[in-house]
């Protein structure tokens, strides 16, 4: 069996009895996120295609990985679910949401060294300690955004739930053990000519999920991952020091949201 990754967006719409609107296959209305597409826009597009209804997105509801077998492939789908509202019509199917298989299935990676377009699912943490300091990481040379400061986190592995991937990355990049408090939002980043360790322009589309994380027993941060990784340095930063650092746009928006200066788009 071979590995395949997919990122998909869904809409969870309930009637007055609490039943969920279902698509023809018994799943929630939704489908794969196109390359370069915002998860929010994908949820609206795929929900409409499955139901004929135009939904209004209320909030980000859930993010988790599910696993299915399709032919000779084990498909790891990172499912992003939004709570939605829509005006119902006759002929729709309502019922209980079928449970997804969240147990990883072993499969072999299939790599294409000539690929020039990639879609990636990543989990990041807006991470603080009890004193209110922010935990940040500096992007290493040779990676897009080199020299700027980012939130700890990164791409999840095949077979890994988003929260597990984030906690793993947190240890690898900073040496800190975190506790996830909740889900904050989801966004994306599309760079059609990213220059990274591949040494050639790559069309990268990254879907980013953001969690709120706390380090209950903070220590001195340090990079634990092997040399050559994307993280050069990790440090604690207080609010007064934020203006002194070249922050990447993603952490800048997340921290501003945390400090109540702006809304974080999900």
WOZI-V776188 format. One record per helix or strand of 2 or more residues. SS is the DSSP state (helix for helix, strand for strand). FROM is the first residue (numbers start at 0). TO is the last residue. Records with the same first field share a line. If there is no record, write none. Layout:
# WOZI-V776188
SS->FROM-TO + FROM-TO
This chain:
# WOZI-V776188
strand->1-11 + 19-21 + 27-31 + 55-69 + 72-84 + 92-94 + 116-128 + 133-138 + 148-150 + 152-154 + 178-194 + 200-214 + 230-236
helix->38-50 + 161-173 + 238-243 + 248-257
